[in-house]
Each structure stands twice: as structure tokens, then as C-alpha cells.
Amino acid sequence: MKTSLSILLFTLALLLSLPGATLADSPESGSALFQQHCAVCHPGGGNSINPQYTLNRASMSSHGIKTAADIVDKMRHPGPGMTRFSRQVISNRDADKIAQYILTTFK
């Protein structure tokens, strides 16, 4: 048990010591997934297609979007002008990471 913990801590230290390496920006992070799938239309949490629908909490709340599940539902069943992201394009796990990133980043 002690050896496994030592190996885990060593591996984490090694990964974090690499130039530019952070856990927050790993390929599977909410930030990276947002950049890959959403940032083109939602740069900085805005909305380049319909400026009324930004990702800040007040705007989303006024349109009935208050939770991560609401965001994922909107990704799966968007309104006019928004790309539909099926489970084949973005898994439920990754969609939840994106939703959590949106909720914590754009306040």
C-alpha cells in the first residue's frame, strides 16, 4: 500500500513538472473540451451567433438553465442556431465536464 502511494505521488509530481503540463488543461478537462467543441461560438462565455444567450449565470438562468444537467440537455437538444451535440459526438461524461466548466468559469 505504501509503495503504491509513493508511486502515485511520484508519477503526479513527474507529470506536473513537465513544461506546460497541468491537470486542469489535460485533453479530457472541461476547459479543453469547451475549447474544442464550444469556444468557436461561445468565446469567453459570450455568444457569436445570438448575443442574448451568453454563458454567464444570469443569462442562462433567465432562459431556464441553472444546473449542469440543464446545460447538457441544451447541448443535446439545442434551439435554432446551435449545433446539436449527440452522445456519439460528446459522451455524457465529457458533456458533464463541459457543463461543470461553464458553471464554474462564467459567472
C-alpha positions in Angstrom: 0.0 0.0 0.0 2.8 2.4 1.0 4.7 1.6 -2.2 1.6 2.2 -4.4 1.0 5.6 -2.8 4.7 6.5 -3.3 4.5 5.5 -7.0 1.3 7.5 -7.5 2.8 10.6 -5.8 6.0 10.3 -7.8 4.0 10.0 -11.1 1.9 13.0 -10.3 5.0 15.1 -9.4 6.6 14.0 -12.7 3.6 14.9 -14.8 3.2 18.3 -13.1 6.9 19.1 -13.6 6.6 18.8 -17.4 6.6 22.2 -19.1 3.1 23.4 -19.6 1.5 20.4 -18.0 -1.4 20.9 -15.7 -4.3 18.7 -14.7 -6.7 21.5 -15.5 -5.7 21.6 -19.1 -5.4 17.9 -19.8 -7.1 16.7 -23.0 -10.1 15.5 -21.1 -10.5 18.6 -18.9 -13.7 20.6 -19.1 -11.6 23.6 -20.3 -10.0 21.6 -23.1 -13.3 20.1 -24.1 -15.0 23.5 -24.1 -12.2 24.9 -26.3 -12.6 22.0 -28.7 -16.4 22.0 -29.0 -17.9 25.3 -27.8 -15.5 28.2 -27.8 -15.9 28.9 -31.5 -19.5 30.1 -30.9 -19.0 31.0 -27.2 -15.7 32.8 -27.0 -15.1 34.0 -23.4 -18.6 32.8 -22.5 -20.3 35.1 -25.0 -22.3 34.0 -28.0 -21.3 35.0 -31.5 -24.5 33.7 -33.1 -27.1 35.1 -30.7 -25.6 37.6 -28.1 -28.8 37.3 -25.9 -27.7 33.7 -25.0 -24.4 34.1 -23.2 -23.0 31.6 -20.7 -23.0 33.8 -17.7 -25.1 32.6 -14.9 -27.8 35.4 -15.0 -28.3 34.9 -18.8 -28.6 31.2 -18.5 -30.8 31.4 -15.5 -33.2 33.7 -17.3 -33.5 31.1 -20.0 -34.2 28.3 -17.5 -30.7 26.9 -17.5 -29.5 26.6 -13.9 -27.7 23.2 -13.5 -25.1 21.1 -15.2 -27.9 18.8 -16.3 -29.7 21.7 -17.9 -26.6 22.6 -19.8 -26.1 19.0 -21.0 -29.8 18.9 -22.0 -29.3 22.1 -24.1 -26.2 20.5 -25.7 -28.4 17.5 -26.7 -31.5 19.5 -27.7 -30.4 23.0 -28.7 -32.5 25.8 -30.1 -32.1 27.4 -33.5 -28.6 28.3 -34.4 -26.8 26.0 -32.0 -25.1 22.8 -33.1 -26.6 19.6 -31.6 -24.0 17.5 -29.7 -25.2 13.9 -29.6 -23.7 11.3 -27.3 -21.7 10.0 -30.2 -20.0 13.4 -30.6 -19.6 14.2 -26.9 -20.0 11.5 -24.3 -22.2 12.1 -21.2 -19.0 12.2 -19.1 -17.4 14.8 -21.3 -20.6 16.8 -21.6 -20.8 16.9 -17.8 -17.2 18.1 -17.7 -18.1 20.9 -20.1 -21.2 21.8 -18.1 -19.2 22.0 -14.8 -16.6 24.1 -16.5 -19.2 26.5 -17.7 -20.8 26.8 -14.3 -17.5 27.5 -12.5 -16.0 29.7 -15.2 -18.7 32.1 -16.5 -20.3 33.7 -13.5 
